[in-house]
Every structure is written in C-alpha cells, then in structure tokens.
Amino acid sequence: GGVGGTIYLAMKRTVQILQRAGAALNNNGAKRMLSAGAQQARRHGSWRLAAAGGVGAAAAMGVGFSAVTAFADAKAKVDYAKVKDAVVKILDEEDYDDGSIGPVLVRLAWHASGTYDATSKTGGSDGATMRFTPEAEHGANAGLREARLRLEPVKAQFPGLTFADLWILASYIAIEEMGGPKMPFRTGRADKPSGEWCTPDGRLPDADKGTKPSTIAHIRAIFYRQGFNDQEIVALSGAHALGRCHTDRSGYTGPWSRSPTTFSNEYFRLLIDTKWVPKQWKGPKQFENADGGDLMMLPSDIALIEDTDFKKWVEVYAKDEKKFFNDFTKAYVKLTENGCQNLAKGGWV
C-alpha cells in the first residue's frame, strides 16, 4: 500500500516493457536489476530503491533516466500556474536567435505532434518519443535538442508533469506570450519509456519536392494523413510568422518575418503583398523579398499562393487576424491532441 505499492505497480509495468525489449536484446541482467528494484520498493516503501533498480536496468538497456522515473512521477500533483511561470521565465534568452526561445518551443511541439497518422493511430504528441533515437536524429528534428534541453530544468521542478505534456504546454505558453491566442490546454499525455514507440522518418513535411505540383501534393499528403483540410493547413502554416531557418539545421537561412518573436498574421500579409524571387546562393532553393532580401520563404510557403484552394485562405487570414487566431487555435489544439487517448475532460488555461 501507499507510495511503495504505487511505485511497485509502476515499476512492475516497466519490468514488463523492458522484458519485451530485453528478450530482443538477450539482456537478462537488465530484467533482473529492474525486478529487484521493484521488489525492494514494495518491501520498504522506498521510491529511491525502485529508482535504483530502474535506472540500473535502464543503463543496461540503453534507456534514458527520464523514461524510467516518469512512472514514479506520474502520481505527483502539478501546479500548472507555477509551470507557466517557470516557462515564461526561460523564454527570453538574449543570445539565442532573436532573443527568445519561444519559436523553437513551438517547433518542438509541432514536430512532436505532426507525426500522427490517422489511419494507423500512431504518432502524435503522446509519448514524447523525440527523447529517443531514432526520432531525435530525424533530419526534420535537427536543432530541437536545444528546445528539449531548455525544458529539462522545468521538468525537474515538477516531477508529476510528463515531458509530453510539458512540450505542448510550453508551446501554448510561448504563443500566448508572443502575442498569439490563449489556447485551452488539456493534460493527460504520458511518456513512453523507450524508442520502441518512435515513428518512422518522413512523417513531417519537407520544404521542397522539386516541382510546384509535387510540393503542393506533398503538403496535402502530410496534413491529410493527420486529418486536416486545406483551411487548417493554411492556418497552421501561419506559425511561420515565428522564428527563422538555419543552414546548420534545415539548410535554409533567414526569418519569414521582420518580427520573428511576435505571433501575428504578418506571414500571410507578406506572402500576398511581397514580390518573392529565387535567392541566388549555393544553398537549397528558397525565395527572398525582391525589395531587400532580408526575408525568406520556402518553396512550401510559396506553394500556398500558387494553389487556388490554399491561396483563398491566405487572403482571408491576411485581412482578418482575429479569424486567423480563432482558426489557428482550433487547428493547433487538434494538432497537439491528435493520438492522445487519456486527456483530461476539462481544460486548463
């Protein structure tokens, strides 16, 4: 009973998971270490002993510490107002990009969520599987280690908060703090214990598929797979008002807008009102504004004004920021909740 019993049950579940993986790796030592830790926890009511067995097994199996301790943390209460304060405190970082880590937190949540497949019901934000290889090393996720590392101290302050919930909540907070909509957040995402649950590479959108028709078809294929329509695709693309590209990550360079730490409908206004020309450089194909070259657009961005059905929504959002905020909220909540089975019924803002 009590803490010992709770931890025992959690560690027993971990034993079962690691036993399956251990069978494949022929790692009986890991199973014995974890089982012993769980037995000690039940006998002595000590989470420390459970963690010792769990971490030992994790080390033998190559599983990260956070994957094991997530079970022991699951019952701890979380003060979400304090979580918000903790995230807000780390947003401003003078030496990072444009002085804020907000945009990269949004990218982390987007890439953690955008792996969802509506047919197979796999992927999505539940699990925080980007903590593990191979997903952490997928090309589309280059540079996101920076975001994950900056959220580690926040996670350490709130043991009952899962990484999966934290990554999504941090993006909601960042968007609001950067001037965007205040979105309703629901808890309940769990952390998977290993890379066994990682989705295959290729589920996130590429910036260019070589030709206009191919790029447009690719955008639809990626988003339709997740259950989105054309209007939702364009609304979600508005997040490109934030941040910038880096040659050492995506290979592209530059910001989409002149206010990359402000959430607004500027992305759409720029797409419509600016003349975009191919950038003359040795890097991959991208576009720059003809009146200065200080901004960039990817081929996948330009595709939104080259396709009639996409463009009509670009024009709507360029004229009506309130509608963009409302539609973005619906689409982004959908994106970050896709595949989550145990979210709270209510919501926390």
Secondary structure, 3 states (H helix, E strand, C coil): CHHHHHHHHHHHHHHHHHHHHHHHHCCHHHHHHHHHHHHHHHHHCCHHHHHHHHHHHHHHHCCCHHHHHHHHHCCCCCCHHHHHHHHHHHHECCCCCCCECHHHHHHHHHHHHCCCECCCCECCCCECHHHCCCHHHCHHHCCCHHHHHHHHHHHHHCCCCCHHHHHHHHHHHHHHHCCCCCCCECCCCCECCCHHHCCCCCCCCCCCCCCHHHHHHHHHHHHHCCCCCHHHHHHHHHHHHCCEECCCCCCCCEECCCCCCCCCCHHHHHHHHCCEEECCCCCCCCEEECCCCCCEECHHHHHHHHCHHHHHHHHHHHHCHHHHHHHHHHHHHHHHHCCCCCCCCCCEC
